Each structure stands twice: as structure tokens, then as C-alpha cells.
């Protein structure tokens, strides 16, 4: 996978996410669905050992995750309430 593929895909998912939130979908429902789908893709695509490594890596980097407000102050969750 190329970095450009990741960035294009991330932008598309981000745009869909902000659209769903702007339509009034519950924030936690959107987050839960995205997380569930991501984990399902990993579990389907990776060996059991690699899946566990991926989930551990995600957990270990939890403090590095930026909020939507940090990513784009004009698209904070407050604008979706």
C-alpha cells in the first residue's frame, strides 16, 4: 500500500464521517461502526498473531490519536450537536 492510497482513503472516510455527523447520526454510533468495521477487516485480512499485534499496536498508540478538533478546528464535534 502506498502512502498516497492511505491518504486518499482516509480523506474519503473522514468526509463520509463528517457527513454522517452533520446529518445528526449519533457520534458514538459512528465511532463504534468505524471501529468495528476496521477491526473486522484486520481480523479477516491478517493471521491471528498479526491481528493481535495490530490490536495491541492500536492500544499502545492511544495517546497519539488526535481529536477531530485537533485535526481540523472548523470540524469539531461541537459543530455536529
DRENDO-598379 format. One record per residue (C-alpha): x negated, y negated, z; residue in one letter. Coordinates in steps of 0.2 Angstrom, whole numbers, padded with zeros to 4 digits. Example, Ala and Ser with C-alpha at 12.3 -4.5 7.8 and 13.67 -1.06 7.14 Angstrom:
      X      Y      Z  residu
  -0062   0022   0039       A
  -0068   0005   0036       S
END
This chain:
      X      Y      Z  residu
   0000   0000   0000       X
  -0006  -0017  -0005       X
  -0005  -0032   0007       X
   0005  -0041  -0006       X
   0018  -0027  -0006       X
   0019  -0028   0013       X
   0021  -0047   0012       X
   0034  -0047  -0001       X
   0044  -0033   0008       X
   0043  -0042   0024       X
   0049  -0058   0017       X
   0064  -0049   0009       X
   0068  -0041   0026       X
   0066  -0057   0035       X
   0078  -0066   0023       X
   0091  -0052   0025       X
   0089  -0053   0044       X
   0091  -0072   0045       X
   0106  -0070   0033       X
   0114  -0057   0044       X
   0111  -0068   0060       X
   0118  -0083   0051       X
   0134  -0073   0047       X
   0136  -0070   0065       X
   0130  -0052   0067       X
   0125  -0049   0085       X
   0106  -0052   0087       X
   0104  -0036   0097       X
   0113  -0025   0084       X
   0102  -0032   0070       X
   0086  -0029   0080       X
   0092  -0012   0085       X
   0097  -0007   0067       X
   0080  -0013   0060       X
   0070  -0004   0074       X
   0080   0012   0072       X
   0078   0012   0053       X
   0059   0008   0054       X
   0056   0022   0067       X
   0067   0034   0056       X
   0056   0030   0041       X
   0040   0033   0051       X
   0047   0050   0058       X
   0051   0055   0040       X
   0035   0050   0032       X
   0022   0054   0045       X
   0016   0070   0053       X
   0022   0072   0071       X
   0005   0067   0078       X
   0004   0052   0066       X
   0022   0047   0071       X
   0017   0047   0090       X
   0001   0037   0086       X
   0012   0024   0076       X
   0024   0023   0091       X
   0010   0021   0103       X
   0002   0008   0092       X
   0018  -0002   0091       X
   0020  -0001   0110       X
   0002  -0006   0113       X
   0003  -0022   0102       X
   0020  -0028   0110       X
   0012  -0044   0117       X
   0006  -0048   0099       X
   0023  -0049   0092       X
   0029  -0067   0088       X
   0047  -0073   0091       X
   0057  -0079   0076       X
   0054  -0097   0083       X
   0036  -0095   0083       X
   0036  -0088   0065       X
   0047  -0102   0059       X
   0053  -0115   0071       X
   0068  -0120   0060       X
   0075  -0102   0060       X
   0075  -0099   0079       X
   0089  -0088   0086       X
   0097  -0103   0094       X
   0102  -0108   0076       X
   0112  -0092   0075       X
   0123  -0094   0090       X
END
